[in-house]
Amino acid sequence: MASIRGGVFTRADARACGYADADIDALLVSGCWRRIRRGTYAAHRSLMLITDEMLYLRRVYQVLRAGGPGVYASHQSAAALHALPLWGLDLTRVHVTGADGRSGRLRGVHRHIRDPVGPGFQLWNRLRMASPARAVAEVAATAPPVPAVVLADAALHTGLVTTRTLRHAVTLLDHGTKRAHTVFGHLTGASSIAETRLRLILSTAGLPTPSLSPPPEPETPDPDLSTAALWFPDERTVVEFEPRFPFWCEEFEPSAEEPLPEPLAADPDGPQPVEYCWISWTDLNDPPLVVDRVRTTFTRAARRTGIRHFNFAQVQS
């Protein structure tokens, strides 16, 4: 909501997001929020950068206000309103769906006509939009596959959708069903844009699936280096990467319902993980380079540990 309004938000916006009046007042008193004018606030931090995503959100808001009660944000426009990442998606057009009017593209607005508009639309804080599951399904049916997988992974990770609601949303599509199913078949369970892209590159190349267990701690960790990692225990390899644009930045707190995963038990007589592979955000733009670097690390680990079970010729074929 702050992005839609150019960095500010109203008390009604805060209430719609779940803040009680007492919490709002406490945030104002503590200085975390600042009062801009009566009933309008802003987060007390450095000046917000005007990003393409913010400008797109403001455009979506303007189109909805001018479109009347029968117009709903859909596709990536609805995804933007749900605060899902727009990485790799086309932000030159606002997508809306309505039951009447002329379909097509006009002045930066792509109007989709469905009569009736169907289920999967909602009203939130006076904003008319597709539900998260419907928006993700629409993007999966129309957008390039990698950005679509990133969007779906983010929606799953933040709990806005489940695999069941996604499957149901696909059945409501009037076109692109096969394409959407293909996208959802590549969901990686990642926690950031960078991790989704990396996992997708490795999976497409036929490389092994990383372990669900966390990687072992390095002998000399660098506290100043912020990285995330994928652990390949059979290949005795840790692939580290930049944790760019996490889908959820709140620290994970284990509970009885969702404890921390148990680390893989180490065999004192077996080979130890000795090889690390570093993948930067820029490297992800060159998938063959990423695959070659990971394969090279697997080979180096095999030479040092004596592991020989991984068949590279079969993977390359």
C-alpha positions as CSV (number, residue, x, y, z in Angstrom):
1,M,0.0,0.0,0.0
2,A,2.9,2.4,0.7
3,S,4.3,1.7,-2.7
4,I,0.9,2.3,-4.4
5,R,0.7,5.7,-2.7
6,G,4.3,6.7,-3.4
7,G,5.8,5.9,0.0
8,V,3.0,6.9,2.3
9,F,-0.1,5.0,3.7
10,T,-3.2,5.8,5.5
11,R,-4.6,4.5,8.8
12,A,-7.2,2.6,6.9
13,D,-4.4,0.9,4.9
14,A,-2.7,-0.1,8.1
15,R,-5.9,-1.5,9.6
16,A,-6.6,-3.5,6.4
17,C,-3.1,-5.0,6.8
18,G,-3.9,-6.2,10.3
19,Y,-2.6,-3.3,12.5
20,A,-4.8,-2.4,15.5
21,D,-5.1,1.2,16.4
22,A,-3.1,0.7,19.6
23,D,-0.2,-0.8,17.4
24,I,-0.4,2.1,15.0
25,D,-0.2,4.6,17.9
26,A,2.7,2.7,19.4
27,L,4.6,2.8,16.1
28,L,4.1,6.5,15.8
29,V,5.1,7.2,19.4
30,S,8.3,5.0,19.0
31,G,9.3,6.8,15.8
32,C,9.1,3.8,13.6
33,W,6.4,5.5,11.6
34,R,6.1,9.2,11.0
35,R,3.0,11.3,10.6
36,I,3.0,13.1,7.3
37,R,-0.4,14.7,7.7
38,R,-3.6,13.8,9.5
39,G,-4.3,10.1,9.0
40,T,-1.3,9.6,6.6
41,Y,2.0,8.1,7.6
42,A,5.3,6.8,6.3
43,A,8.0,4.5,7.6
44,H,10.8,6.2,9.3
45,R,13.8,5.2,7.1
46,S,15.8,6.6,4.3
47,L,14.0,8.1,1.4
48,M,12.4,5.4,-0.7
49,L,13.8,4.7,-4.1
50,I,11.4,5.2,-7.0
51,T,11.6,1.8,-8.6
52,D,10.0,0.5,-11.7
53,E,7.8,-1.7,-9.5
54,M,6.6,1.3,-7.5
55,L,5.7,3.2,-10.6
56,Y,3.9,0.1,-11.9
57,L,1.9,-0.2,-8.7
58,R,0.8,3.4,-8.9
59,R,-0.2,2.9,-12.5
60,V,-2.3,-0.1,-11.5
61,Y,-3.9,1.9,-8.7
62,Q,-4.8,4.7,-11.1
63,V,-6.3,2.3,-13.7
64,L,-8.5,0.6,-11.1
65,R,-9.8,3.9,-9.8
66,A,-10.7,5.0,-13.3
67,G,-12.1,1.6,-14.4
68,G,-15.3,1.4,-12.4
69,P,-16.6,-1.3,-10.1
70,G,-16.6,-4.0,-12.8
71,V,-12.8,-3.9,-13.5
72,Y,-10.4,-6.1,-11.6
73,A,-6.6,-6.2,-11.6
74,S,-5.4,-9.5,-13.0
75,H,-2.2,-11.3,-14.2
76,Q,1.0,-9.6,-13.0
77,S,-1.0,-6.5,-12.0
78,A,-2.8,-8.5,-9.4
79,A,0.4,-10.2,-8.4
80,A,1.9,-6.7,-7.8
81,L,-1.0,-5.8,-5.5
82,H,-0.3,-9.0,-3.5
83,A,3.3,-7.8,-3.0
84,L,4.7,-10.7,-5.0
85,P,8.0,-10.2,-6.9
86,L,7.7,-8.9,-10.5
87,W,11.2,-9.9,-11.5
88,G,11.4,-10.6,-15.3
89,L,7.7,-9.7,-15.9
90,D,6.5,-7.1,-18.4
91,L,5.7,-3.9,-16.6
92,T,4.8,-1.9,-19.6
93,R,1.1,-2.8,-19.5
94,V,-1.5,-3.0,-16.7
95,H,-3.7,-6.1,-16.9
96,V,-7.4,-5.9,-16.0
97,T,-10.3,-8.2,-16.4
98,G,-13.9,-7.2,-16.8
99,A,-17.2,-8.7,-18.0
100,D,-17.9,-6.1,-20.8
101,G,-16.1,-3.6,-23.0
102,R,-13.6,-4.1,-25.7
103,S,-10.7,-6.5,-25.2
104,G,-7.2,-5.7,-26.3
105,R,-4.4,-3.3,-25.6
106,L,-5.0,0.5,-25.4
107,R,-2.7,3.1,-23.8
108,G,-0.7,0.7,-21.7
109,V,-3.7,-1.2,-20.5
110,H,-4.4,-4.8,-21.5
111,R,-8.1,-5.5,-21.0
112,H,-9.3,-9.1,-20.7
113,I,-13.0,-9.8,-21.2
114,R,-14.7,-12.8,-19.4
115,D,-18.4,-12.8,-19.0
116,P,-18.9,-13.7,-16.2
117,V,-15.5,-12.8,-14.9
118,G,-15.6,-16.0,-12.9
119,P,-14.5,-16.9,-9.4
120,G,-11.2,-16.0,-7.9
121,F,-11.6,-12.2,-7.5
122,Q,-11.6,-10.3,-4.3
123,L,-12.0,-6.8,-2.8
124,W,-9.3,-5.7,-0.4
125,N,-9.1,-2.2,1.0
126,R,-11.3,-1.0,-1.9
127,L,-8.9,-2.6,-4.4
128,R,-10.5,-5.1,-6.9
129,M,-8.1,-7.8,-7.8
130,A,-7.6,-11.5,-8.7
131,S,-6.9,-13.8,-5.8
132,P,-3.2,-14.8,-5.4
133,A,-3.8,-18.3,-6.9
134,R,-5.7,-16.9,-9.9
135,A,-3.1,-14.2,-10.5
136,V,-0.2,-16.7,-10.3
137,A,-2.0,-19.1,-12.7
138,E,-2.7,-16.3,-15.2
139,V,1.0,-15.3,-15.1
140,A,2.0,-19.0,-15.5
141,A,-0.2,-19.2,-18.6
142,T,1.0,-16.1,-20.3
143,A,4.5,-15.0,-19.1
144,P,8.0,-16.4,-19.8
145,P,8.5,-19.6,-17.7
146,V,11.4,-18.5,-15.5
147,P,9.7,-15.4,-14.1
148,A,6.5,-17.4,-13.8
149,V,8.3,-20.0,-11.7
150,V,9.8,-17.3,-9.5
151,L,6.4,-15.7,-8.9
152,A,4.8,-19.1,-8.0
153,D,7.7,-20.0,-5.7
154,A,7.3,-16.7,-3.9
155,A,3.5,-17.2,-3.5
156,L,4.1,-20.7,-2.1
157,H,6.9,-19.6,0.2
158,T,4.9,-16.7,1.7
159,G,1.8,-18.9,2.2
160,L,-0.5,-17.0,-0.2
161,V,-1.2,-20.1,-2.2
162,T,-0.9,-23.9,-1.9
163,T,-0.3,-26.5,-4.6
164,R,-4.0,-27.4,-4.3
165,T,-5.3,-23.8,-4.8
166,L,-2.9,-23.4,-7.8
167,R,-4.2,-26.6,-9.4
168,H,-7.8,-25.4,-8.9
169,A,-6.9,-22.0,-10.4
170,V,-5.5,-23.6,-13.5
171,T,-8.8,-25.3,-14.1
172,L,-10.5,-21.9,-14.3
173,L,-8.2,-20.6,-17.1
174,D,-9.7,-20.2,-20.6
175,H,-6.3,-20.7,-22.3
176,G,-2.7,-21.5,-21.4
177,T,-3.6,-24.5,-19.2
178,K,-0.8,-26.7,-20.5
179,R,1.7,-23.9,-20.2
180,A,0.7,-23.2,-16.6
181,H,0.9,-26.9,-15.6
182,T,4.4,-27.0,-17.1
183,V,5.4,-24.0,-15.0
184,F,4.0,-25.5,-11.8
185,G,5.8,-28.7,-12.5
186,H,9.1,-26.8,-12.1
187,L,8.4,-25.3,-8.6
188,T,11.5,-25.5,-6.6
189,G,10.5,-24.6,-3.0
190,A,13.1,-21.8,-3.0
191,S,13.1,-18.9,-0.7
192,S,14.5,-16.1,-3.0
193,I,14.6,-15.1,-6.6
194,A,18.2,-16.1,-6.8
195,E,17.6,-19.5,-5.4
196,T,14.6,-20.2,-7.7
197,R,16.7,-19.3,-10.7
198,L,19.6,-21.4,-9.5
199,R,17.5,-24.4,-8.7
200,L,15.7,-24.2,-12.1
201,I,19.0,-24.0,-14.0
202,L,20.4,-27.1,-12.2
203,S,17.1,-29.0,-12.6
204,T,16.9,-28.2,-16.4
205,A,20.5,-29.4,-16.9
206,G,19.6,-32.7,-15.2
207,L,21.9,-32.2,-12.2
208,P,21.0,-33.8,-8.8
209,T,18.4,-32.3,-6.5
210,P,19.9,-30.5,-3.5
211,S,19.4,-32.0,-0.1
212,L,16.7,-30.7,2.2
213,S,19.2,-30.7,5.0
214,P,21.4,-27.6,5.6
215,P,25.0,-27.7,4.4
216,P,27.7,-28.4,6.9
217,E,29.4,-25.4,8.5
218,P,32.7,-24.5,6.9
219,E,35.8,-24.9,9.0
220,T,36.5,-21.1,8.8
221,P,33.2,-19.3,8.2
222,D,33.4,-15.7,7.1
223,P,31.0,-13.7,9.3
224,D,31.1,-10.7,6.8
225,L,30.0,-12.8,3.8
226,S,26.2,-13.1,3.4
227,T,25.4,-16.2,1.4
228,A,22.9,-18.9,1.0
229,A,23.8,-22.4,-0.1
230,L,22.6,-25.7,-1.6
231,W,24.0,-28.9,-0.2
232,F,24.7,-31.9,-2.4
233,P,25.8,-34.7,0.1
234,D,26.4,-37.4,-2.5
235,E,28.7,-35.1,-4.5
236,R,30.3,-33.7,-1.3
237,T,29.7,-30.2,-2.7
238,V,28.2,-27.0,-1.3
239,V,26.9,-24.5,-3.9
240,E,26.9,-21.0,-2.4
241,F,25.1,-18.0,-4.0
242,E,24.0,-14.5,-3.3
243,P,20.6,-14.5,-1.3
244,R,19.2,-11.9,-3.6
245,F,15.6,-10.7,-3.0
246,P,14.3,-13.2,-0.4
247,F,10.6,-13.9,-0.5
248,W,10.3,-13.5,3.3
249,C,12.9,-11.7,5.3
250,E,11.7,-12.4,8.9
251,E,14.0,-14.7,10.8
252,F,12.8,-18.3,10.9
253,E,11.9,-19.3,14.5
254,P,11.6,-23.1,15.0
255,S,8.5,-24.4,16.7
256,A,7.1,-27.8,17.6
257,E,5.0,-27.7,14.4
258,E,8.0,-26.6,12.2
259,P,11.3,-27.4,13.7
260,L,14.7,-26.7,12.1
261,P,15.7,-29.5,9.7
262,E,18.2,-31.9,11.2
263,P,21.7,-31.6,9.7
264,L,22.9,-34.6,7.8
265,A,24.8,-37.0,10.1
266,A,28.5,-37.1,9.1
267,D,30.3,-40.4,8.7
268,P,33.6,-39.9,10.6
269,D,35.2,-42.6,8.4
270,G,33.8,-41.3,5.1
271,P,34.8,-38.4,2.9
272,Q,34.2,-34.9,4.2
273,P,32.7,-32.1,2.2
274,V,35.7,-30.3,0.8
275,E,34.5,-28.5,-2.3
276,Y,32.6,-25.2,-2.6
277,C,31.1,-23.6,-5.7
278,W,30.3,-19.8,-5.8
279,I,27.5,-18.5,-8.0
280,S,26.9,-14.8,-8.2
281,W,23.7,-13.0,-9.2
282,T,25.3,-12.0,-12.5
283,D,26.2,-15.6,-13.2
284,L,22.6,-16.6,-13.3
285,N,22.2,-14.7,-16.6
286,D,24.5,-17.3,-18.1
287,P,23.0,-20.8,-17.3
288,P,25.6,-22.8,-19.3
289,L,28.3,-21.1,-17.2
290,V,26.5,-22.0,-14.0
291,V,26.1,-25.6,-15.1
292,D,29.7,-25.9,-16.1
293,R,31.0,-24.4,-12.9
294,V,28.8,-26.8,-10.8
295,R,29.8,-29.9,-12.8
296,T,33.5,-28.9,-12.5
297,T,33.1,-28.6,-8.8
298,F,31.5,-32.1,-8.6
299,T,34.4,-33.5,-10.6
300,R,36.9,-31.9,-8.4
301,A,35.2,-33.2,-5.3
302,A,35.1,-36.7,-6.8
303,R,38.8,-36.6,-7.4
304,R,39.6,-35.5,-3.9
305,T,37.2,-37.9,-2.1
306,G,37.2,-40.9,-4.4
307,I,33.4,-40.6,-5.2
308,R,32.8,-42.0,-8.7
309,H,29.1,-42.8,-8.8
310,F,27.9,-39.6,-10.6
311,N,27.8,-40.2,-14.4
312,F,28.4,-36.9,-16.2
313,A,28.2,-38.5,-19.7
314,Q,24.7,-39.6,-19.0
315,V,23.7,-36.2,-17.7
316,Q,25.2,-34.4,-20.8
317,S,23.4,-36.8,-23.1
